[in-house]
Amino acid sequence: MHIEDRTVLEALAKLDVELVRGVSLSEQTSLGIGGVTDLLRIRRHESIPDLVNLLDERGIAHKFLGGGSNLLVIDGGLPFVVLQLAQPNPDIVIEGNLAKVDAAADLGRTVTLCAKHHLGGMEGLIGVPGTVGGALRMNAGAYGTQIGSFVREVKLYRAADRRIEILKGEKISFEYRHTSFAPDDMMLAVTLALPSKPYTEILQGIRICNEKRRASQPLGQKSAGCIFKNPSGGSAGRMIDELGLKGHAVGDARVSDRHANFFVNAGHASAADMLALIGDVRERVQKHFAVNLENEVVVWNA
Ligand code: EPU
């Protein structure tokens, strides 16, 4: 979508929002798939209520983009604009055993910076790509760790109330790859309370997790991590593997040879290829195991 509305264009500077024209989401997502639209980069959290009100009033559909690492976007001219937080400097502030982190901060960098301050607990999250905001919304997890366990409070834009709020950790429910945030809430910042640990001990944990990940996941390839959530008590990757589907492809969208729950863009996969592959694999798993796999990847198809 190309913003032409004069009222909107004139308001952006006052709101401290930068307009970036014609951004291809294939360059903003780890899958390397997605069409073109205008991107609005927000430099001040406090502008968000006015910005969203304005876009709604002027009939401009919008979606909120985090790090793009768990996202599949349709191709072509997109019927919405994309909002993204600019990264402040600094984006992480340590106070005692608290880390105050902007939602735009990189998750891996957050884990290592906290480690340097002898704050641990998040070692398992080291290889999870994306921003802290994205990790928070999905309650990202790996190797027995999930980010929700460390949340003291969250600053967010509550779409339902149209205002910025601070929510205490105990008011938020964090479950396996699911939280009580509404789909249109925007994560803005989080305070994490972390256990004290010697740096060398944290580093050792980080090394072990990195090695496990390197051995079992296709890290050098374009993917969105695991495509499906694990069904309760089961493993989506193992089921897909058992069906002999590693290497199975639609166009350039392919089930990874290394981990069957990772679908990679092996060249110039379209969103349609990837969606067809997801549908095909889901159907086969349903037929063979009578299990309906739920997407972990977020799909923007309208
Ligand atoms: N397995 C296979 N074949 C495969 C893949 C896995 O047989 O192709 C088997 C493994 O041998 C193992 C079991 O399935 O016995 C589980 O596999 P793994 O340890 O790789 O974990 P996972 O359940 O597939 C989950 C998360 C990952 C996270 C890892 C490590 C989900 C959907 N996936 O994978 O998270 O990195 O554990 O903790 O919960 C993500 O969320 O995007 C993601 C990659």
Residues whose N, C-alpha, C, O or C-beta is under 5 A from the ligand:
A	BS01	EPU	G141 A142 Y143 G144 S216 A224 G225 C226 F228 K229 N230 S235 G237 R238 D241 R258 H259 A260 N261
